[in-house]
């Protein structure tokens, strides 16, 4: 009987212990799979899932971007999973941006074999600063005369054509490139993030910038205004070596964090991929200013009806030699260097006035800039021009009639009668070049000139061709007359 009483107690104790152990096991599993490191929200926030989510196009449309831009600089490891990447740059250091053609076969065939234009700009990330961008940039220009916010490192760049940096747009550069060829552009950012923060007693936190690239193709008028793609990334710019120190500090902070905390942050990638964004709202890339744009044309002016001549301006806009004057200030000298494609050397000549640059010898310039650019800069400083292949002189027919003085009683013309001719210098000896030069002389658009004729024997009109221009005698004189084209709004030019 005693054994019969003890056995249930023993079984009860054993059963109670098993239940406790089982509950403890379940409790452990619950803690492991609960709100800890492996919760579903955290799993979905891992980089692999985030990357897939970010690559999902809107409206479930499998959209592949035509281009991809890769900034060769490492991203910061101290950025949370759902935040935008942040990249640290050193002031004045050259960074490569790879311009990649990401089109599928048959996509955008209209740009195959053609150039596209890309505009790179450094803008503010903070919306508050975007509203006052003009004032901010003007203040920076005042504090840093002669400097630029963004520059191209042209000697290191590959595949870019006709790079330009407008002296009035310190934060913008542009160039042409062929998507089918390897293209890498090297940029330099000269402003640091703390230059736009309120001054305190030290330890100011710099504002982030955005590097944005907008790419355009040609329209029917051969102007690069049709938008193709835009992408940008967030950066902060430090004094030289400062970006390296900041990257190292962020990495050391992340190493000290607990494993569960580390998984809430993005890993540091070796390069920065610019993400698609809206095109920059400014319209400065439209060719409404002849200086920085491509295929720029002068403003169109009305032309007289019938057999007349273009409304001749008292002072026609004619390109003149851009010679550097000894009286030029350092700021003027910097703008002259930009206009003449010497932007990479602007920082070397920051404090040089026009007189200082003109005093440099050929050997000095070659030693500073290297043989190729040194010789080019020396020739530009000395104002050496190449003799044109053909020079012709033109005068308006209406101007001749206007300047013809009344005859005296004896029938003779006034002794002081004279006609004003303008010189046109041709290098390519083509009809299109002559059209452009005549349009430029009279400040009209070349598209307003349909054909150019030369008046031949018995008053016939002979179409001017490239071969005819190549057979013109040097310093030949012509009188220009215009004839309205009945089929459109254009005009014919007649050389008499």
Order of alpha helices (4+ residues) and beta strands (2+ residues): alpha-alpha-alpha-beta-beta-beta-beta-alpha-alpha-beta-beta-beta-beta-beta-beta-alpha-alpha-beta-beta-alpha-alpha-alpha-alpha-beta-alpha-beta-alpha-beta-beta-alpha-beta-beta
